[in-house]
Amino acid sequence: MSSPFRKTLIVWKAIFLKDALSRFFGSRAAWVWLLLEPSVHVVFIASIYTIINSKTMQGVPVQPWLAVGMLAFFVFRRTAVQVLHSIDCSKPFFAFREVRPFDAALCRGGVEAFAMLFVSLIIVAALAVAGFNMFPDNIIICILAYFGLWFLGLGYGLISSVSMRLVPDSGFILQLLMMPMYIISGVMMPVAIIPEPYRGLLLINPVLHGVEAMRIGFWGEFYHQTGDISVAYLYAWALVLLVIGMALYQALETRLVRQ
């Protein structure tokens, strides 16, 4: 193993452990907050569907349908938000020459990948105990959708982080975009029921492809979805955002550290 690679691994390990300890044990209620947000979202929206007497969505009980869609979206959103603040949270490490801003962003995003996996497994297990079918029909599609959304969130977070430092107010705008993104990503309404030409416009959003792909992975045999969902499209967007984000970090590294 080459010396530079060994040093990089040591840097990543140190930052990852620091971020993990902060994320999971930063406060007494850290674990509670990790689980509370997606759980409250699922319960609240499921209650609304129950009130309007809608028990299934595209052939799937509404509770697990909502839970899987929301968890998929939170993989993207939480990763993007954590990476957005990675530089501010890792400033003490920049005193060491070996630590670069991208290291901090990557490790913070990695911590969020583990956090959301843990949260997702708990919520899926709880729904299974409640009597719902939560065993995926195609676990490979679920894994691809999960990491596709994570890569997309990582790229979005990298670009947002740089934008916020070049134009301070842009950070608020980029975070505000998460609300309409939540609505147009198929979290609360399946894309298959949206008429054309609006469906085509919504399908431009790569997050929607990840959310729907996750549901297809769980209930592919009887979940009636549009045939336009593409995991390859999700990864294409993720690759573009990652390349742009990494290029910005490389070009503006000195400025990111000093600010």
C-alpha positions as YAML, in Angstrom:
chain: A
units: angstrom
residues:
- id: 1
  name: MET
  ca: [0.00, 0.00, 0.00]
- id: 2
  name: SER
  ca: [1.50, 3.34, -1.05]
- id: 3
  name: SER
  ca: [2.22, 5.98, 1.54]
- id: 4
  name: PRO
  ca: [-0.14, 8.65, 0.08]
- id: 5
  name: PHE
  ca: [-3.00, 6.15, -0.02]
- id: 6
  name: ARG
  ca: [-2.28, 5.08, 3.57]
- id: 7
  name: LYS
  ca: [-2.32, 8.73, 4.68]
- id: 8
  name: THR
  ca: [-5.63, 9.28, 2.89]
- id: 9
  name: LEU
  ca: [-7.19, 6.30, 4.65]
- id: 10
  name: ILE
  ca: [-5.95, 7.56, 8.02]
- id: 11
  name: VAL
  ca: [-7.45, 11.00, 7.31]
- id: 12
  name: TRP
  ca: [-10.77, 9.50, 6.25]
- id: 13
  name: LYS
  ca: [-10.87, 7.26, 9.32]
- id: 14
  name: ALA
  ca: [-10.23, 10.17, 11.69]
- id: 15
  name: ILE
  ca: [-12.84, 12.44, 10.12]
- id: 16
  name: PHE
  ca: [-15.37, 9.61, 9.79]
- id: 17
  name: LEU
  ca: [-15.05, 8.67, 13.46]
- id: 18
  name: LYS
  ca: [-15.34, 12.30, 14.53]
- id: 19
  name: ASP
  ca: [-18.47, 12.84, 12.44]
- id: 20
  name: ALA
  ca: [-19.97, 9.51, 13.53]
- id: 21
  name: LEU
  ca: [-19.50, 10.28, 17.20]
- id: 22
  name: SER
  ca: [-21.00, 13.73, 16.69]
- id: 23
  name: ARG
  ca: [-23.95, 12.39, 14.66]
- id: 24
  name: PHE
  ca: [-24.83, 9.46, 16.88]
- id: 25
  name: PHE
  ca: [-23.72, 10.63, 20.32]
- id: 26
  name: GLY
  ca: [-23.60, 14.42, 20.02]
- id: 27
  name: SER
  ca: [-26.51, 14.70, 22.43]
- id: 28
  name: ARG
  ca: [-28.58, 12.44, 24.63]
- id: 29
  name: ALA
  ca: [-31.43, 12.47, 22.12]
- id: 30
  name: ALA
  ca: [-29.29, 12.07, 18.98]
- id: 31
  name: TRP
  ca: [-30.67, 8.59, 18.21]
- id: 32
  name: VAL
  ca: [-34.21, 9.78, 18.85]
- id: 33
  name: TRP
  ca: [-33.94, 12.63, 16.37]
- id: 34
  name: LEU
  ca: [-32.52, 10.34, 13.70]
- id: 35
  name: LEU
  ca: [-35.63, 8.17, 13.90]
- id: 36
  name: LEU
  ca: [-38.18, 10.82, 14.76]
- id: 37
  name: GLU
  ca: [-38.19, 12.88, 11.57]
- id: 38
  name: PRO
  ca: [-39.00, 10.11, 9.05]
- id: 39
  name: SER
  ca: [-41.34, 8.40, 11.52]
- id: 40
  name: VAL
  ca: [-43.37, 11.57, 12.09]
- id: 41
  name: HIS
  ca: [-43.57, 12.20, 8.35]
- id: 42
  name: VAL
  ca: [-44.86, 8.68, 7.68]
- id: 43
  name: VAL
  ca: [-47.42, 8.76, 10.52]
- id: 44
  name: PHE
  ca: [-48.70, 12.23, 9.61]
- id: 45
  name: ILE
  ca: [-49.14, 11.63, 5.88]
- id: 46
  name: ALA
  ca: [-50.53, 8.11, 6.44]
- id: 47
  name: SER
  ca: [-53.10, 9.61, 8.83]
- id: 48
  name: ILE
  ca: [-54.22, 12.02, 6.12]
- id: 49
  name: TYR
  ca: [-54.63, 9.17, 3.64]
- id: 50
  name: THR
  ca: [-56.58, 7.22, 6.26]
- id: 51
  name: ILE
  ca: [-58.91, 10.17, 6.85]
- id: 52
  name: ILE
  ca: [-59.70, 10.40, 3.12]
- id: 53
  name: ASN
  ca: [-60.25, 6.62, 3.13]
- id: 54
  name: SER
  ca: [-57.30, 5.76, 0.89]
- id: 55
  name: LYS
  ca: [-55.87, 2.47, 2.16]
- id: 56
  name: THR
  ca: [-53.73, 1.46, -0.80]
- id: 57
  name: MET
  ca: [-51.53, 3.24, -3.32]
- id: 58
  name: GLN
  ca: [-50.77, 1.56, -6.64]
- id: 59
  name: GLY
  ca: [-51.67, -1.83, -5.19]
- id: 60
  name: VAL
  ca: [-49.57, -1.41, -2.02]
- id: 61
  name: PRO
  ca: [-50.84, -0.59, 1.51]
- id: 62
  name: VAL
  ca: [-50.36, 3.13, 1.99]
- id: 63
  name: GLN
  ca: [-48.23, 2.94, 5.16]
- id: 64
  name: PRO
  ca: [-45.31, 0.93, 3.72]
- id: 65
  name: TRP
  ca: [-45.68, 2.71, 0.37]
- id: 66
  name: LEU
  ca: [-45.18, 6.08, 2.07]
- id: 67
  name: ALA
  ca: [-42.43, 4.80, 4.37]
- id: 68
  name: VAL
  ca: [-40.28, 3.43, 1.55]
- id: 69
  name: GLY
  ca: [-40.72, 6.57, -0.55]
- id: 70
  name: MET
  ca: [-39.93, 8.92, 2.32]
- id: 71
  name: LEU
  ca: [-36.90, 6.96, 3.46]
- id: 72
  name: ALA
  ca: [-35.58, 6.97, -0.10]
- id: 73
  name: PHE
  ca: [-36.04, 10.75, -0.33]
- id: 74
  name: PHE
  ca: [-34.38, 11.30, 3.07]
- id: 75
  name: VAL
  ca: [-31.29, 9.43, 1.85]
- id: 76
  name: PHE
  ca: [-30.88, 12.16, -0.76]
- id: 77
  name: ARG
  ca: [-31.93, 15.11, 1.41]
- id: 78
  name: ARG
  ca: [-30.03, 14.27, 4.58]
- id: 79
  name: THR
  ca: [-26.85, 13.49, 2.65]
- id: 80
  name: ALA
  ca: [-27.08, 16.79, 0.76]
- id: 81
  name: VAL
  ca: [-27.66, 18.80, 3.95]
- id: 82
  name: GLN
  ca: [-24.84, 17.10, 5.87]
- id: 83
  name: VAL
  ca: [-22.35, 17.59, 3.02]
- id: 84
  name: LEU
  ca: [-23.47, 21.21, 2.70]
- id: 85
  name: HIS
  ca: [-22.23, 21.90, 6.24]
- id: 86
  name: SER
  ca: [-19.19, 19.60, 6.13]
- id: 87
  name: ILE
  ca: [-16.58, 22.34, 5.79]
- id: 88
  name: ASP
  ca: [-17.89, 24.36, 8.74]
- id: 89
  name: CYS
  ca: [-18.01, 21.26, 10.93]
- id: 90
  name: SER
  ca: [-14.46, 20.12, 10.05]
- id: 91
  name: LYS
  ca: [-12.50, 23.38, 10.21]
- id: 92
  name: PRO
  ca: [-10.14, 22.20, 13.02]
- id: 93
  name: PHE
  ca: [-8.91, 19.38, 10.74]
- id: 94
  name: PHE
  ca: [-7.80, 21.84, 8.05]
- id: 95
  name: ALA
  ca: [-4.85, 22.81, 10.25]
- id: 96
  name: PHE
  ca: [-3.28, 19.58, 8.94]
- id: 97
  name: ARG
  ca: [-1.96, 19.68, 5.38]
- id: 98
  name: GLU
  ca: [-3.17, 16.15, 4.67]
- id: 99
  name: VAL
  ca: [-6.83, 17.09, 5.23]
- id: 100
  name: ARG
  ca: [-8.65, 18.57, 2.25]
- id: 101
  name: PRO
  ca: [-12.23, 19.91, 2.06]
- id: 102
  name: PHE
  ca: [-13.35, 17.02, -0.12]
- id: 103
  name: ASP
  ca: [-12.21, 14.54, 2.55]
- id: 104
  name: ALA
  ca: [-14.51, 16.23, 5.06]
- id: 105
  name: ALA
  ca: [-17.46, 16.21, 2.64]
- id: 106
  name: LEU
  ca: [-17.00, 12.57, 1.64]
- id: 107
  name: CYS
  ca: [-16.68, 11.32, 5.21]
- id: 108
  name: ARG
  ca: [-19.66, 13.33, 6.43]
- id: 109
  name: GLY
  ca: [-21.71, 11.94, 3.56]
- id: 110
  name: GLY
  ca: [-20.50, 8.44, 4.42]
- id: 111
  name: VAL
  ca: [-21.66, 8.81, 8.02]
- id: 112
  name: GLU
  ca: [-25.10, 9.81, 6.75]
- id: 113
  name: ALA
  ca: [-25.24, 6.74, 4.49]
- id: 114
  name: PHE
  ca: [-24.77, 4.52, 7.56]
- id: 115
  name: ALA
  ca: [-27.20, 6.59, 9.63]
- id: 116
  name: MET
  ca: [-29.97, 6.37, 7.05]
- id: 117
  name: LEU
  ca: [-29.35, 2.65, 6.54]
- id: 118
  name: PHE
  ca: [-29.76, 2.12, 10.28]
- id: 119
  name: VAL
  ca: [-32.93, 4.26, 10.41]
- id: 120
  name: SER
  ca: [-34.39, 2.56, 7.34]
- id: 121
  name: LEU
  ca: [-33.82, -0.95, 8.72]
- id: 122
  name: ILE
  ca: [-35.53, -0.05, 12.01]
- id: 123
  name: ILE
  ca: [-38.59, 1.47, 10.33]
- id: 124
  name: VAL
  ca: [-38.87, -1.37, 7.79]
- id: 125
  name: ALA
  ca: [-38.58, -3.92, 10.62]
- id: 126
  name: ALA
  ca: [-41.28, -2.10, 12.61]
- id: 127
  name: LEU
  ca: [-43.63, -2.22, 9.63]
- id: 128
  name: ALA
  ca: [-42.88, -5.92, 9.12]
- id: 129
  name: VAL
  ca: [-43.73, -6.59, 12.77]
- id: 130
  name: ALA
  ca: [-46.98, -4.66, 12.20]
- id: 131
  name: GLY
  ca: [-47.91, -7.23, 9.55]
- id: 132
  name: PHE
  ca: [-46.91, -5.59, 6.28]
- id: 133
  name: ASN
  ca: [-44.89, -7.34, 3.56]
- id: 134
  name: MET
  ca: [-41.53, -5.56, 3.77]
- id: 135
  name: PHE
  ca: [-39.26, -8.15, 2.18]
- id: 136
  name: PRO
  ca: [-37.96, -6.74, -1.14]
- id: 137
  name: ASP
  ca: [-38.83, -8.55, -4.35]
- id: 138
  name: ASN
  ca: [-35.52, -7.41, -5.84]
- id: 139
  name: ILE
  ca: [-32.95, -6.34, -3.27]
- id: 140
  name: ILE
  ca: [-30.43, -5.44, -6.00]
- id: 141
  name: ILE
  ca: [-32.72, -2.69, -7.30]
- id: 142
  name: CYS
  ca: [-33.18, -1.43, -3.71]
- id: 143
  name: ILE
  ca: [-29.41, -1.26, -3.20]
- id: 144
  name: LEU
  ca: [-28.88, 0.49, -6.53]
- id: 145
  name: ALA
  ca: [-31.61, 3.02, -5.77]
- id: 146
  name: TYR
  ca: [-30.23, 3.65, -2.27]
- id: 147
  name: PHE
  ca: [-26.69, 4.36, -3.39]
- id: 148
  name: GLY
  ca: [-27.86, 6.26, -6.46]
- id: 149
  name: LEU
  ca: [-29.78, 8.66, -4.21]
- id: 150
  name: TRP
  ca: [-26.79, 8.86, -1.87]
- id: 151
  name: PHE
  ca: [-24.40, 9.74, -4.70]
- id: 152
  name: LEU
  ca: [-26.92, 12.30, -5.97]
- id: 153
  name: GLY
  ca: [-27.16, 13.88, -2.51]
- id: 154
  name: LEU
  ca: [-23.36, 13.92, -2.24]
- id: 155
  name: GLY
  ca: [-23.01, 15.74, -5.55]
- id: 156
  name: TYR
  ca: [-25.79, 18.19, -4.75]
- id: 157
  name: GLY
  ca: [-24.24, 18.87, -1.36]
- id: 158
  name: LEU
  ca: [-20.79, 19.52, -2.86]
- id: 159
  name: ILE
  ca: [-22.17, 22.06, -5.33]
- id: 160
  name: SER
  ca: [-24.37, 23.68, -2.67]
- id: 161
  name: SER
  ca: [-21.44, 23.95, -0.27]
- id: 162
  name: VAL
  ca: [-19.29, 25.81, -2.81]
- id: 163
  name: SER
  ca: [-22.19, 27.99, -3.94]
- id: 164
  name: MET
  ca: [-22.91, 29.02, -0.37]
- id: 165
  name: ARG
  ca: [-19.35, 30.28, 0.04]
- id: 166
  name: LEU
  ca: [-19.25, 32.13, -3.26]
- id: 167
  name: VAL
  ca: [-22.73, 33.63, -2.80]
- id: 168
  name: PRO
  ca: [-23.72, 33.36, 0.90]
- id: 169
  name: ASP
  ca: [-27.47, 33.71, 0.33]
- id: 170
  name: SER
  ca: [-27.50, 30.89, -2.19]
- id: 171
  name: GLY
  ca: [-27.25, 28.33, 0.61]
- id: 172
  name: PHE
  ca: [-30.69, 29.28, 1.88]
- id: 173
  name: ILE
  ca: [-32.15, 29.11, -1.61]
- id: 174
  name: LEU
  ca: [-30.67, 25.67, -2.25]
- id: 175
  name: GLN
  ca: [-32.08, 24.35, 1.02]
- id: 176
  name: LEU
  ca: [-35.49, 25.89, 0.28]
- id: 177
  name: LEU
  ca: [-35.54, 23.89, -2.95]
- id: 178
  name: MET
  ca: [-35.85, 20.75, -0.83]
- id: 179
  name: MET
  ca: [-39.52, 21.49, -0.10]
- id: 180
  name: PRO
  ca: [-40.73, 21.54, -3.72]
- id: 181
  name: MET
  ca: [-38.35, 18.64, -4.40]
- id: 182
  name: TYR
  ca: [-40.18, 16.69, -1.68]
- id: 183
  name: ILE
  ca: [-43.48, 17.31, -3.46]
- id: 184
  name: ILE
  ca: [-42.38, 16.56, -7.04]
- id: 185
  name: SER
  ca: [-40.31, 13.46, -6.24]
- id: 186
  name: GLY
  ca: [-43.20, 11.02, -5.99]
- id: 187
  name: VAL
  ca: [-42.97, 10.76, -2.20]
- id: 188
  name: MET
  ca: [-46.68, 11.37, -1.59]
- id: 189
  name: MET
  ca: [-48.11, 10.69, -5.05]
- id: 190
  name: PRO
  ca: [-47.06, 8.05, -7.61]
- id: 191
  name: VAL
  ca: [-45.89, 9.37, -10.96]
- id: 192
  name: ALA
  ca: [-48.07, 6.83, -12.80]
- id: 193
  name: ILE
  ca: [-51.26, 8.74, -11.95]
- id: 194
  name: ILE
  ca: [-49.94, 12.08, -13.25]
- id: 195
  name: PRO
  ca: [-51.27, 12.82, -16.76]
- id: 196
  name: GLU
  ca: [-49.12, 13.91, -19.66]
- id: 197
  name: PRO
  ca: [-47.47, 16.31, -20.37]
- id: 198
  name: TYR
  ca: [-46.90, 16.92, -16.65]
- id: 199
  name: ARG
  ca: [-45.59, 13.40, -16.08]
- id: 200
  name: GLY
  ca: [-42.81, 13.98, -18.58]
- id: 201
  name: LEU
  ca: [-41.81, 17.17, -16.80]
- id: 202
  name: LEU
  ca: [-41.72, 15.43, -13.42]
- id: 203
  name: LEU
  ca: [-39.58, 12.62, -14.85]
- id: 204
  name: ILE
  ca: [-36.79, 15.13, -15.46]
- id: 205
  name: ASN
  ca: [-36.25, 15.03, -11.68]
- id: 206
  name: PRO
  ca: [-33.69, 12.26, -10.95]
- id: 207
  name: VAL
  ca: [-34.81, 11.94, -7.31]
- id: 208
  name: LEU
  ca: [-38.20, 10.71, -8.52]
- id: 209
  name: HIS
  ca: [-36.47, 7.88, -10.39]
- id: 210
  name: GLY
  ca: [-34.68, 6.84, -7.20]
- id: 211
  name: VAL
  ca: [-37.84, 6.94, -5.08]
- id: 212
  name: GLU
  ca: [-39.90, 4.95, -7.56]
- id: 213
  name: ALA
  ca: [-37.06, 2.49, -8.19]
- id: 214
  name: MET
  ca: [-36.92, 1.78, -4.46]
- id: 215
  name: ARG
  ca: [-40.63, 0.93, -4.46]
- id: 216
  name: ILE
  ca: [-40.22, -1.24, -7.54]
- id: 217
  name: GLY
  ca: [-37.48, -3.11, -5.69]
- id: 218
  name: PHE
  ca: [-39.86, -3.83, -2.83]
- id: 219
  name: TRP
  ca: [-43.05, -4.64, -4.74]
- id: 220
  name: GLY
  ca: [-42.03, -5.14, -8.35]
- id: 221
  name: GLU
  ca: [-44.47, -7.97, -8.97]
- id: 222
  name: PHE
  ca: [-47.63, -5.95, -8.40]
- id: 223
  name: TYR
  ca: [-46.62, -2.30, -8.00]
- id: 224
  name: HIS
  ca: [-48.05, -0.51, -11.04]
- id: 225
  name: GLN
  ca: [-45.51, 2.12, -11.98]
- id: 226
  name: THR
  ca: [-44.67, 4.01, -15.14]
- id: 227
  name: GLY
  ca: [-42.22, 2.27, -17.45]
- id: 228
  name: ASP
  ca: [-40.12, 5.42, -17.72]
- id: 229
  name: ILE
  ca: [-38.31, 4.91, -14.39]
- id: 230
  name: SER
  ca: [-34.58, 4.44, -14.95]
- id: 231
  name: VAL
  ca: [-31.85, 3.74, -12.40]
- id: 232
  name: ALA
  ca: [-29.29, 4.53, -15.12]
- id: 233
  name: TYR
  ca: [-30.80, 8.03, -15.43]
- id: 234
  name: LEU
  ca: [-30.43, 8.50, -11.67]
- id: 235
  name: TYR
  ca: [-26.75, 7.51, -11.79]
- id: 236
  name: ALA
  ca: [-26.11, 9.70, -14.83]
- id: 237
  name: TRP
  ca: [-27.33, 12.75, -12.90]
- id: 238
  name: ALA
  ca: [-25.37, 11.69, -9.83]
- id: 239
  name: LEU
  ca: [-22.18, 11.35, -11.91]
- id: 240
  name: VAL
  ca: [-22.63, 14.80, -13.47]
- id: 241
  name: LEU
  ca: [-23.23, 16.48, -10.10]
- id: 242
  name: LEU
  ca: [-20.29, 14.65, -8.51]
- id: 243
  name: VAL
  ca: [-17.90, 15.64, -11.30]
- id: 244
  name: ILE
  ca: [-19.01, 19.29, -11.11]
- id: 245
  name: GLY
  ca: [-18.82, 19.28, -7.31]
- id: 246
  name: MET
  ca: [-15.38, 17.69, -7.18]
- id: 247
  name: ALA
  ca: [-14.08, 20.08, -9.85]
- id: 248
  name: LEU
  ca: [-15.34, 23.06, -7.84]
- id: 249
  name: TYR
  ca: [-13.74, 21.71, -4.66]
- id: 250
  name: GLN
  ca: [-10.45, 21.19, -6.49]
- id: 251
  name: ALA
  ca: [-10.44, 24.63, -8.10]
- id: 252
  name: LEU
  ca: [-11.49, 26.54, -4.97]
- id: 253
  name: GLU
  ca: [-9.80, 24.43, -2.29]
- id: 254
  name: THR
  ca: [-7.71, 27.25, -0.81]
- id: 255
  name: ARG
  ca: [-10.67, 29.59, -0.64]
- id: 256
  name: LEU
  ca: [-12.88, 26.96, 0.99]
- id: 257
  name: VAL
  ca: [-10.34, 26.34, 3.74]
- id: 258
  name: ARG
  ca: [-9.69, 30.01, 4.49]
- id: 259
  name: GLN
  ca: [-13.31, 31.16, 4.66]
...
